[in-house]
Amino acid sequence: MGKKPKILTPDRTDSFHRHEVCQRALAPSFQNLCEQAQAAGWEEREAAYALMVLAAAKLKHATTEAETISEVTDVPGEIGGTGPGPVEGD
């Protein structure tokens, strides 16, 4: 366990491979965090599982937040909304 690893910034990778680039960027910090947990007395599997659960919760929150933003901004008939416009005769 040495110095805190720096997380690399995204490059101009196409969006199809962006998640892979992000994984490579986060891997050293993830490894460092796992090592810190083990040094504190947690088993490797416990730490990895805890991080997976935390990541899933974060993803669920981000998805819920994105859906909420979409629901608020996707107002039918509004400028910029993608919902159906007003029906003729209204």
N, C-alpha and C positions, 0 to 999 in steps of 0.2 A: 504494500500500500504506500504509494508515494503521493505525488502531487495530484491535484484534481484534474482529470482529463478535460480537454477542451472539446466541445461539441462542434463538429464541422458544420458550416453553413451549406444550404442547398446550392446545387449548381444548376445549370440550365438543362438538366435531364428532363426528357419528356415525362408527362404525368404517368404513363404506363409503368415506368421503372422507378418513379420517385419514392415509393414506399421501400424499395430495396436500398436505395441510396440513404434514406433516413435510418434504416436498420443499421447500416454500416457506420453511420455517423454516431448513433447512440450506443453501439456495442461497447466501446471502451468505458463509458460512464456506467453502463449497466453492469459490466464486469467488476468495476471498482466498487459499486454499491453492494454487489453480492459478496465481495471480499470483506467489506466493512461489516456486513451483517454476520458473516462467519467469524470474524475477529471478535464480535460482540457476544458470540456464543450460539448463534442460530445455525441450524444445519442448512446445507446448501439447498436441499429440496424445500425446506420451510421458507427460506428467503425467496427462492424462485417462484414458489406458489403464491406467496404474499404479493410479490410484484405483479404477477399475472392477474390476481384478483383486483389489485389497485388499477391496473391498466384497463381491465374490462369495465370497471366502474367509471373510469375517466371517459372511455369510449362511449359508454351508455349515456353519460351526461352530455357529451359533445353531440351525440346523435339526437338526443331529446331537445337540446338547445337549438340545433340546426333545424329540426322539424318545427319547433315553435316559431323561429324566425321566419321560416318558409310560410307557415300558416298566417302569420301577421302581415307579411309583405305580399302574399299572393291573394289579394282581394279581387274578386271578380269585378270587372268593369273599371278598375282603377288603373291609372297610368302606371305602367311598369309591372302590373300584376299579370300573371299568365292565365288566370282563370277566364271562363267565358265572359264575354261582354254582355251588355244589357240585351234583352230579347226585344225584337221589334214590337211596337205597340205598347211598350211600357212607358 
